[in-house]
């Protein structure tokens, strides 16, 4: 007997598979009251292990159910779904995935841009050259003035229409576009208030110049803003001798934050059909290239 319709899909991050069973989107209409889902490892004899038995479900995500860990990326698996109409077997599928992430390097780019600006400054009297770092002092303060850069927040703002629909190209590439707000905190530590104020005001100007010349060509130009707060710390009894003057700048940029996925599973490039209409046979070729 023909069994239920089952579509088997990999999860691109690896270690899992998805079984889509569209017949069960409306169980009452299909008349099915119970199903069972089993999995087996590819081999000469398939030893089925039951994963689920119960009411129909339209989607089943197998993340290594009944195993001690997710599905093995080097093992081929089969699945079968049984209901009152029959049995459907799908597979084999090997849930392999080379999952590699790369930092967007924007914090490193920002640090280099800021250091380049500091190196190019024509300094007024009594203002020392400032160094940019990503680490707060651990064993005593380094020579002042210096700035510490940290990405305090990254938050999704907008996504493209259809982000939740896998849409790889014929080359196996799929890019998920989104906009995200990034907020950097730049802490300035200086020996005196005048030097701190100088670098605080300079940074606000540099930030606006970098937005137009560096960040906009990279797509980081949806919106931007900044704010600055100054303070002093001179509590000698806490070991902060002779104390310092500080300022925290919050620099916010809203721009693109894409994720790229490369598929190594087969994709349909073309469908060929030979239909017959009233005795006339013709060939139809349907290219599936999105372009």
N, C-alpha and C positions, 0 to 999 in steps of 0.2 A: 504494500500500500504506500502511496506517496505520503511523505511526512510533512511536517510544518515547514514553512519558509524560514531559513536561518542564514543570516549574513554574518560572516566572521571578519572582524577587523582587529588590527593590532593597536596597541596604545604606544604612541611614538616615543614616550619616555622610557619604554622597556618594562619587562617583567609582568605584563598583563595583556589580556585579550578581552574583546567585547563581542558578545553574541546579541545581535539584533533579531527579534522575532516579530515582524510586523503583523502576523496573524493574530497576535494577542493584544494588540492595542485596544481592541474591543472584545474581551473574552466572551461577553454575553452573546454577541453577534456570531462569534465563531462556534459557540456551543461547546468549547473545551472547558473542562472543569479542573483538570489536573495535568501536570507535566513532570518530567524528570530530565535532569541535565547531568551528563557524565563526561568525564575526560579520561583520555588514555595517552600514553607515551608511544610515539611512532615505533613500530617494530613489526616482526613477522606475525605476531599474535597481539591483538589489542586487548589489554586487560582494563576494562572500564571500571572507574571508580565514581560513585555517585556524588555529585556536588550539591544537587538540590532536588527536592521532590515536594511538590505542593501546588498551590494555585498558579495559573499562568502569569508570566511576567513578560513584558515586551522587550526588556533589556536586561542582560546579565553580564556583570563585570567580573571576570575571573582574575583575581590578583594572587593566585596561588592557593586557592581554597583547598583545605585539607593537607596542605604542605606546611613545612616549617618556615618557608620564605617565599618570596615572589617566584613566578615562573622562571625557569632557567633559560637564560638567553641563548644557550647552545643546544637546546633540546627541541625537537619537533613534537607538537601535540595535535591530537584529534579531539573533537567534541561531538557528542550526539545528543539530540533532543527527541524525546519520545512523548507522544500524546495519543489520543484515541484514533487519530487518522493514520498513524504510522511512525516511522523512525527516519530522522534526517541526520546524516553524518557530514561534518565539515572538517576541513584540514587537509594536509598538515600545515601548521603555522609555527614558525620559530620566532618567539618574541624577542628577537635581538634588536639592540639599539645602541648606537654609539652616541652617548649623550655627553656632549662637551659644551660647557658654557665659557664665555669670554667676557670679562668685565668691559664695560663701555669706555673705560679710561677717562671719563670726563673729569673726575676729581684730579687725576694726574695731569690732564691737559690744563685745567684751571690753575693748578699749582705752578706749572711751568710758565703759563701766561702771566700770572701775578709776579713770579720771581723776575721774569723778563722786564716787566714794568718797573719793579723796584730797582733793578740794576740800571735802568735807563733814566731814572729820576735825577734831576739837578737839585741836590739837597740844599736847603737853607742852612744857615749857621746853627750849630748845636743840635743837629739832627743826624743820627747815625744811620748807616745803611741797614735795611731790615732783611732778615732771612725768613723764608717760608718753610714750614715743616708740617708733617701730619701727626706728630707725636708730641704730647705734653711732656715736660721735663719729669724724669723719674728720680734722679739723684741730684737734686739742686738745679737751679735755673741756669740756662745757658745765657750767653751774652745777650743783653737787650739792646735794641728792640727786636722782637721776632713775632711771627704770626703762625697760628695753628689753624689748618683747614680741615674741616670734617663735614661729610655729607650727613646731615641730621635726619633728613626725611626724603623719601621718594614715594609719591602717591599718584595712582592712576587718576586721570581726569576724564579723558574721552577715549572711546574705542571706535573702530570702523564698523560699518554695517556688515553683518555676516561674519563677525570674528569667531563665532562658535561653530562655523561650518568649515571643515577641512577642505582646502582648495589648492592642492599642489599643482605646479605647472607640469608640462610634459617632461621637463628636465628633473622633476622630483623635488623642486624647491617650493617651499611654502613660507611666506612671510606674514606674520601677524602684526599689524600696525596698531599703535595706541599712542596717546599723548600722556605724559606723566609730568608731575610737578616735582622738581628737585629743589631742596632748600639746603644750602651750604651755610654753616656757621664758621665765620672767620674771627678768631680771637686775637686781638692785638695786645701785647704786653710791652710796656715801655717804662722808662725810668722817670719820666715827668709828664705832666698833663699836656704841655705844648707839643711834645713829640707824638704823643698818642693822638691828639686831635689832628695833627698834620696827616698821619697815616690813615686815620679814619676817613677824613674828607677826601684824601687822595684815592682811597679804595672805592668810594662811591662813584668817583669820576671814571676810574679805570673800568669798573664793572659796566658802566653804560657804553664805554667805547668798545669793550670786548663783545658786548651784545651785538653791536652793529657790524663789527669786522670779523669776529671769529664764530660766535654762536649761531647767528642767523644763517650763514651758509650751511651749517650742520643741521638745520631744521629746528633749532631751539629758540623759536621766536614767536610762539603763540602769545605769551604774556611774560612779564617780568616785574619784579618789585624788589625793594630792599628796605631795611630798617637797621638802625644802629643804636646801641645803648652803651653809655660810658660809665665807668665805676673806678673806685680806688680800693686798694687793699694794703693796709699798712699796720697790721696787728703784730707788733714786734714780739709780743709774748707767745705768738704761735710760730716763731722762728722765721718769719718773713721780714728779715732785716735787709735793706731798709724799707721793704714794701715795694709796690709797683702800681702803675696806673694802667688800666685796661679798658678795652672796648670790644663788644661783640657785635659783629655785623651779620645779619641774616640776608643772604642773597638768594632770591627765588627766581627760577626759570621754568617755564612750562613749554615743553617741546616733545618731539617724537621719542618713543621708547619701544622699538620694534623687537620682535623675537623671530628668529629664522630657524626653520626646520628643513632638513634634507631627508627625503624619502629614498629608501633603497628597495621598496616593494614595487612590484610590477604595476604599470599604469596602462589603461586602454588608450591606444592612440587613434584607432579608426574602427568603425563597424561597417562591414560589407554585407549587403543583403541582395537577394535575387528574387524579388516579389513577382507574382503573376497577376495581372489585371485583365480580365476578359480575354484570356488567351494571349496577351502580349507580355512577353518577358523582358525585363530591363534590369540593369544593374544599378544599384544605389550605393554610394560611398559617403559615409557621414564622418568627416573629420571631427575629432573631439578636442582639438587644440583650442584653449580659451582665447587665443589671439585671433 
